[in-house]
Amino acid sequence: MRVLVVEDHAELADSVVRVLRREGMAVDVVYDGEGALERTAVVDYDVVVLDRDLPGVHGDEVCGALVAEPIHARVLMLTASGTISDRVEGLSIGADDYLPKPFAYAELVARIRAVARRSHRAVPPVLEHADLRLDPARRIATRAGERLALTPKEFGVLEYLMAAQGRVVSAEELLERVWDEAADPFTTTVKATINRLRSKLGSPPVIETVPRGGYRI
């Protein structure tokens, strides 16, 4: 899952980024509304975590611009004001969800996962293929009942491939959806991750390489 965090308080923004990355999300961060508009113009995000009270380009303006564009990113709006009228106003301008500050990180993670599910065609909350089972919310993957010791990126790649439900996924798409802006697009990081994942999944193999196409379950 690719997430953009837009928050002008750098300490809070960086803390949120650390938490979300520990949850296996690919996370970018900007600290103002102008940066948010620039990033969303070139990157296809699943969720934008947007502080409403941004200086300069206000969060409401950013939200309105995102809603007006033909993109599938969902907006989770954050604000220090948590009254009912403020929540209604935030939702009325196009936000998909609204979370007042201060918030628990566990709730933030749950809300992000919930709004992200609206970005794509419906997939089961627990993904299964033959004897392979993956629970994104609990961050658990098993094969034949045995838990797999996967790194966050290995888990993210497996989750994305299983959610694709047999569709061929290119290496470029995996790099964009599972890694964040810190990834080097000229490395063989996707191929190396796939190779490690195949080794951990064991036999019979479940990840197929499609020549000149990519990978699929």
C-alpha positions as CSV (number, residue, x, y, z in Angstrom):
1,M,0.0,0.0,0.0
2,R,1.4,3.4,-1.0
3,V,0.6,6.2,1.5
4,L,1.3,10.0,1.5
5,V,1.5,11.7,4.9
6,V,0.8,15.5,4.7
7,E,1.5,17.1,8.1
8,D,3.3,20.4,8.8
9,H,4.4,19.4,12.3
10,A,7.6,17.5,11.3
11,E,7.9,15.6,14.6
12,L,4.4,14.2,14.3
13,A,4.7,13.5,10.6
14,D,7.9,11.6,11.0
15,S,6.5,9.6,13.9
16,V,3.5,8.6,11.8
17,V,5.8,7.6,8.9
18,R,7.8,5.3,11.2
19,V,4.6,3.6,12.6
20,L,3.2,3.1,9.1
21,R,6.4,1.7,7.7
22,R,6.5,-0.8,10.6
23,E,3.1,-1.9,9.4
24,G,4.6,-2.7,6.0
25,M,3.2,0.4,4.2
26,A,5.2,2.3,1.6
27,V,5.1,5.9,2.9
28,D,6.2,9.2,1.6
29,V,5.9,12.5,3.5
30,V,5.5,16.2,2.7
31,Y,5.1,19.0,5.2
32,D,2.8,21.4,3.3
33,G,-0.1,21.6,0.9
34,E,1.9,22.6,-2.1
35,G,4.2,19.6,-1.7
36,A,1.1,17.4,-1.4
37,L,-0.3,18.6,-4.7
38,E,3.1,18.1,-6.4
39,R,3.5,14.6,-5.2
40,T,-0.1,13.4,-5.9
41,A,0.3,14.7,-9.5
42,V,3.1,12.2,-10.2
43,V,2.5,9.3,-7.8
44,D,-0.6,7.1,-7.6
45,Y,-1.3,6.8,-3.8
46,D,-3.8,4.5,-2.2
47,V,-4.3,6.8,0.8
48,V,-3.4,10.5,1.6
49,V,-3.3,11.2,5.3
50,L,-4.0,14.9,5.2
51,D,-3.7,17.5,8.0
52,R,-6.6,19.9,7.5
53,D,-4.9,22.9,9.2
54,L,-2.0,23.3,6.8
55,P,-0.4,26.7,6.4
56,G,-0.2,28.2,2.9
57,V,-2.3,25.8,0.8
58,H,-5.0,24.8,3.3
59,G,-5.9,21.1,3.7
60,D,-9.4,21.8,2.5
61,E,-8.0,23.1,-0.8
62,V,-5.7,20.1,-1.2
63,C,-8.7,17.7,-0.5
64,G,-10.8,19.5,-3.0
65,A,-8.1,19.2,-5.7
66,L,-7.7,15.5,-5.0
67,V,-11.4,14.8,-5.2
68,A,-11.6,16.8,-8.5
69,E,-8.9,14.7,-10.1
70,P,-9.6,11.2,-11.7
71,I,-7.4,9.4,-9.2
72,H,-8.3,6.6,-6.8
73,A,-6.5,7.9,-3.7
74,R,-8.6,8.1,-0.6
75,V,-8.3,11.0,1.8
76,L,-8.1,10.5,5.6
77,M,-8.2,14.0,7.1
78,L,-6.6,14.8,10.4
79,T,-7.3,17.9,12.5
80,A,-6.9,19.3,16.0
81,S,-10.6,20.3,15.9
82,G,-12.9,17.3,16.7
83,T,-16.4,18.8,16.9
84,I,-19.3,17.2,15.1
85,S,-19.7,20.2,12.8
86,D,-16.0,20.1,11.9
87,R,-16.2,16.4,11.1
88,V,-19.3,16.9,8.9
89,E,-17.6,19.8,7.1
90,G,-14.5,17.8,6.5
91,L,-16.5,14.9,5.0
92,S,-18.6,17.3,2.9
93,I,-15.6,18.6,1.0
94,G,-14.7,15.0,-0.1
95,A,-12.6,13.4,2.7
96,D,-13.3,9.7,3.0
97,D,-12.7,9.6,6.8
98,Y,-11.9,12.1,9.5
99,L,-9.7,11.5,12.6
100,P,-9.3,14.2,15.3
101,K,-6.0,14.8,17.1
102,P,-4.7,13.4,19.4
103,F,-5.2,9.9,18.0
104,A,-4.0,6.4,18.8
105,Y,-1.6,5.0,16.2
106,A,-3.5,1.7,16.2
107,E,-6.7,3.5,15.2
108,L,-4.9,5.5,12.5
109,V,-3.5,2.3,11.0
110,A,-7.0,0.7,11.1
111,R,-8.6,3.7,9.5
112,I,-6.0,3.8,6.7
113,R,-6.5,0.1,5.9
114,A,-10.3,0.6,5.9
115,V,-10.3,3.6,3.5
116,A,-7.7,1.9,1.3
117,R,-10.1,-1.0,0.7
118,R,-12.4,1.5,-1.0
119,S,-9.7,2.3,-3.6
120,H,-9.7,-1.1,-5.3
121,R,-12.1,-3.8,-6.3
122,A,-13.2,-5.8,-3.2
123,V,-10.8,-8.4,-1.9
124,P,-11.3,-10.7,1.0
125,P,-10.0,-9.5,4.4
126,V,-7.9,-12.7,4.5
127,L,-6.2,-13.7,1.3
128,E,-5.9,-17.4,0.4
129,H,-4.4,-19.4,-2.4
130,A,-4.3,-23.2,-2.0
131,D,-2.5,-23.8,1.3
132,L,-1.2,-20.2,1.4
133,R,-3.0,-17.8,3.7
134,L,-2.3,-14.1,4.4
135,D,-3.9,-11.9,7.0
136,P,-3.0,-8.2,6.2
137,A,-4.5,-6.8,9.4
138,R,-2.6,-9.2,11.7
139,R,0.5,-9.2,9.5
140,I,0.5,-13.0,9.5
141,A,1.3,-15.3,6.5
142,T,1.2,-19.1,6.7
143,R,1.7,-22.0,4.3
144,A,0.3,-25.4,5.2
145,G,-0.4,-24.0,8.7
146,E,3.2,-23.0,9.3
147,R,3.9,-19.3,9.9
148,L,6.3,-17.7,7.4
149,A,9.0,-15.4,8.6
150,L,8.7,-12.6,6.1
151,T,10.3,-9.2,6.1
152,P,7.9,-6.2,5.7
153,K,8.8,-5.9,2.0
154,E,8.4,-9.7,1.3
155,F,5.0,-9.5,3.1
156,G,4.0,-6.5,1.0
157,V,5.0,-8.1,-2.3
158,L,3.1,-11.3,-1.4
159,E,0.0,-9.3,-0.2
160,Y,0.0,-7.3,-3.5
161,L,0.3,-10.4,-5.7
162,M,-2.4,-12.3,-3.8
163,A,-4.7,-9.3,-3.9
164,A,-4.2,-9.1,-7.7
165,Q,-6.0,-12.5,-7.9
166,G,-4.0,-13.9,-10.8
167,R,-3.4,-10.7,-12.6
168,V,0.1,-10.2,-13.9
169,V,1.9,-7.5,-11.9
170,S,5.0,-5.8,-13.4
171,A,8.1,-5.2,-11.4
172,E,7.6,-1.5,-12.0
173,E,4.1,-1.7,-10.4
174,L,5.4,-3.6,-7.4
175,L,8.2,-1.0,-6.9
176,E,5.6,1.8,-7.0
177,R,3.0,0.1,-4.7
178,V,5.2,-1.7,-2.1
179,W,8.3,0.6,-1.9
180,D,8.4,4.4,-1.2
181,E,10.4,7.3,-2.4
182,A,13.6,6.0,-0.7
183,A,13.7,3.1,-3.2
184,D,16.2,3.2,-6.1
185,P,14.2,2.5,-9.3
186,F,17.4,1.3,-11.0
187,T,18.2,-1.5,-8.6
188,T,17.1,-5.2,-8.8
189,T,15.4,-4.9,-5.5
190,V,12.1,-6.3,-6.7
191,K,13.7,-9.4,-8.3
192,A,15.8,-10.0,-5.2
193,T,12.8,-9.7,-3.0
194,I,10.8,-12.1,-5.2
195,N,13.7,-14.6,-5.1
196,R,13.9,-14.5,-1.3
197,L,10.1,-14.8,-1.1
198,R,10.1,-17.9,-3.3
199,S,12.7,-19.5,-1.1
200,K,10.6,-18.9,2.0
201,L,7.4,-20.1,0.4
202,G,9.0,-23.4,-0.6
203,S,7.4,-26.0,-2.9
204,P,5.4,-26.3,-4.9
205,P,6.1,-22.8,-6.2
206,V,3.2,-20.3,-6.3
207,I,4.8,-17.2,-7.8
208,E,5.1,-17.4,-11.6
209,T,7.4,-15.2,-13.7
210,V,5.6,-14.1,-16.9
211,P,8.3,-13.2,-19.6
212,R,8.2,-9.5,-20.4
213,G,5.2,-9.2,-18.1
214,G,6.0,-9.6,-14.5
215,Y,4.8,-11.9,-11.8
216,R,1.5,-13.5,-10.7
217,I,0.2,-16.0,-8.2
